[in-house]
Each structure stands twice: as C-alpha cells, then as structure tokens.
Amino acid sequence: MKKILSLFLILFVLAAVLPANTFAAESDVEAYLGKCTQLPSSAVFQAKKGKEITLNFRNMPCSEDTNKASEILFSVTYKKDDPRTDFTATAFYINTEDNGWYKTTYNGVECYVFADNTQSSGGYANATTTGMKYPTEHFLGKKFDLEGIISVTGSRLIALEANLVRVENGKSETITTCKEEDSSLLSGGTFNIKGSMLASKFKFEELPEGNYYLNYVIYVNGYYVDKDGHRKIYTADKAILMEDFTVTEHICKFEKTHTTTSWHPHRETEICHGCGEEREIEGTETFTTKTKVIKAATCLQEGKLQELCVRCNSILGTEVIPKENHTPVTVNKTDTYTGDVVCSVCNTLLEKGTDITDHKHRPVHTGEYEDDHPHREIIRCFCGMESYGEEHFETEIINKTDVYTGDEVCVTCGEVVAGGEEIVEKEYASGDVNSDGKVNALDATQILRYANNKSSVLTGCEKGSAMFMTADVNRDGKINALDATQILRYANNKSSVLK
C-alpha cells in the first residue's frame, strides 16, 4: 500500500511541474494544422534586426494561449548587433488567429516560426531537373523532341518559358520562344516537357545550318513577411542554361547491324552511327522456324501442325499430320474361337475371329523368326498353331574395303555365313598395259583409248593402283598421250623413260 501511495505522489508532482503540452498527442498537432491555411513559400528569412529578439521554433503554428498543445522545440536569442542567421521556408501557414508562420527545418527537425518576429532576406526558385534531353549535335532535316521534368519545391510554379537562340558572327537571334502557363500541366510544382504545347513549338527539323543554344526560364511565386510585418507575395524567376549545339549537313554512312526490326522481323537492318538513322535492308529476309502441334493425330482423325517463325511467332505454313495406325490387340479368344482383332485405342474391329471347333489347318508365311531358330521362318495357321519353314538365309556383305572383299552375314541374326578375303592387286610390268608380257604399240593403243574415254583395259582403274602406275610411265599422275608416246619410242628403240 505504501508503494502505491509513493508512486501516486511522484506522478502528482510531475503533473504539477511539467507543462501540460508535454503530454500532447501528435494527433492534436495534426488536427490543428488541418485548420490552418497552407501557402507556398521558399522565402529566406531571419530574425528582425535593430533589437534583441528571440526566435522560438515550435511544433505547430500557433501560440500557447490558442492551443495548449503548442510547445517550444528550440530557442535562439539574437542581441541587437548580432549577425542574423538565414533560414529557408518550405511553406507559409496562416493559423486560426490570422497570424503568419514559416515552416522550416532546424537541427534536422521540422518546426514553425512566428513570421512577425522575422524579416525576409529574399525569395528564390528552388528548381531541380531530371531527364533533360536536348541536341548536342543536330543534322539538317532531323526531327528532335524536347524532354525533361522540371520540379520546384517550396514555391508555386506559375510558368515555364523556353527560348531557342541562334548565334552568328557574335550576334544572337531568338528563333523560337514559348511560355507555358497551363495550370493543369504546372500542378504539383512539376512540369513535364515531353508532349507539352511548349515542346510542340520547336521544329528542329526546320532549322538551317548554324550554331544555337536553348534555355529555360522558370517563374514561381510564394508568401513572405517583410520587415514591417506585412504579408506579401514574391515572384521569382530562374534561368536554366543548356549547352550549345550545331546544325550541320550530314551524309549517312550505313553499316549492317545483323539485327531485325519490330516492324519487319524477318529483314536485317543497317544503321548510320553518325545520326542514328536505322533502316531495313530489302532482300535480306531470313527465317528460323519451329513447329507446333495444334491438333494431335489419332487413329480416327488427322492432326494439324503449324510452322512458326522463331523471331516473331508468325504462322509460315500449316501441314496435315496423317492418321496414326491402329494398335491391334486380340480379344474374345477361346479354345474354339480365334478371337477378334480390335484397336486398343479406338476399339475399332480390325479382323473378325473364326470358329475353329473343326477345321483344317491352313498355315501361312509370317516373315517372323524366333531367337531359337533365327534362320527358319515361323508359319502360322489362323487358329494360332505355329510351325517352322525350311532353314534359309537372307544375307548382306559388311566390312568391305579396298583391300578386303567383306564378310557375308545373315540379315536376321548377324551370323557370319562366309568370311571375306584380302585383295592382292596384280602386279603389272611398267608399260605392259595389256599384260601380254610385251611393251609395244598395243599398250599405247589402250592408253590412247582410255585417254579419249573409249573402252580400254584401263577403264575403271583407280589412281594409285598398280594398273594405273603401269600405264602412267612418265609418273606425272595422269594417263594420256604422253605415256603412249614414251611406249612407242621404247618399242622403236628410241630414247624413252622406259629402260
């Protein structure tokens, strides 16, 4: 009980010592700000000069007797001759008693200063720019669109002016000027140049050759209190200078980009790196295709296949997918009935079964073989009884090369039926083309017939073979009249490559 009484006594003392506004809820401040009139201002203000004065930085624009939630956050006292500190307003409030208050920031905290204790030391346009686009180099007849966003804080943006100036022989001439005062575009303290009436006035494609510069001028207004305590509106302007640019004649030099355009996805483009102009190249259409099944084929219906362009997905053609074959399966089979053959997919009857209660076997060749009898064909009766035919082989030659005749193997099981032999080329005496043991005019005749594409013992011989080397007596890698001449000279005991 004593502890509870002691705690109650401490709270009572704190309540008596601390101001009531120490416990003010933040919602009270917000509620009172909602009753005040907020006006734009980016004025620079300072404490009044000529006397000692204290600036109180409060949490809300009011006096203690009008709202007990008001409290002093900071206080700065200036003597009569002390230098004054400049503060920048972010807004101007008129409270419920028609008193003016500057909203500012002190020690990183937003607070409010009674304007009658201040005097203005100037007003200015606090402007920032983002995404500004302007020509650094321009070519005759080239279109260009102005872009960028201008934002103003603290003040109200009331107008924006743009001027295009031509400079020649040290003299300046304004070519185009436009002032935008459309409140709908200037709302919120920002102006978007792109697509505005102001931007549409500038026709860069019509400019003649020469030197130019472009500048913007922003106009703002806001509220402040003068040294006599009178509430006034200031108007300020600020110029934003842009860099110079030139307009010159330009001849495009195009280079292939090996890319395609969105408006013609199958055609390559070329670009001028000087001005950035890009154009498509006619006759360069290329297609990389893919296929897409839009309707699957079954054993009952045909399917549909589309050929598409990989780049743009456009349809280049359509094909029909043939019907699938039925998948046969035997059903209803018994000892006295062969069973019906139906399709396991669609259940279509493919072959009606036969009653085999009493029948004569009629075996037929199946073209099938079993692993145990790879060379004997299975013969089957419609009733299902199977037997084997005579043993036989269907063979093929494998492993054949220029120096090996190849092995004869069974097509069914791969068994080697007969092995191959090595091919040993017959050696020929140099010049003895017809292999009669002599080198004479008959050999020269065979060479001349071969050289003139007529029937000869040399027909079909391969270069480098013994037969070829026999005829190529001068070893020039060819069989022609020069070889025949050497043979005739040899036959007539004249000088020849033959010895």
KAWOHU-V538296 format. One record per helix or strand of 2 or more residues. SS is the DSSP state (2 for helix, 1 for strand). FROM is the first residue (numbers start at 1). TO is the last residue. If there is no record, write none. Layout:
ss=SS from=FROM to=TO
ss=SS from=FROM to=TO
This chain:
ss=2 from=2 to=17
ss=2 from=20 to=23
ss=2 from=26 to=35
ss=1 from=37 to=39
ss=1 from=43 to=47
ss=1 from=53 to=58
ss=1 from=72 to=78
ss=1 from=87 to=88
ss=1 from=91 to=94
ss=1 from=100 to=106
ss=1 from=109 to=114
ss=2 from=115 to=117
ss=1 from=118 to=123
ss=1 from=126 to=133
ss=1 from=137 to=139
ss=1 from=147 to=153
ss=1 from=156 to=168
ss=1 from=171 to=180
ss=2 from=183 to=189
ss=1 from=190 to=192
ss=2 from=197 to=200
ss=2 from=204 to=206
ss=1 from=210 to=225
ss=1 from=231 to=248
ss=1 from=254 to=260
ss=1 from=268 to=272
ss=1 from=278 to=280
ss=1 from=289 to=295
ss=1 from=303 to=309
ss=1 from=315 to=321
ss=1 from=328 to=331
ss=1 from=340 to=343
ss=1 from=349 to=351
ss=1 from=364 to=370
ss=1 from=373 to=380
ss=1 from=386 to=391
ss=1 from=395 to=398
ss=1 from=407 to=410
ss=1 from=416 to=418
ss=2 from=441 to=451
ss=2 from=466 to=471
ss=2 from=481 to=491
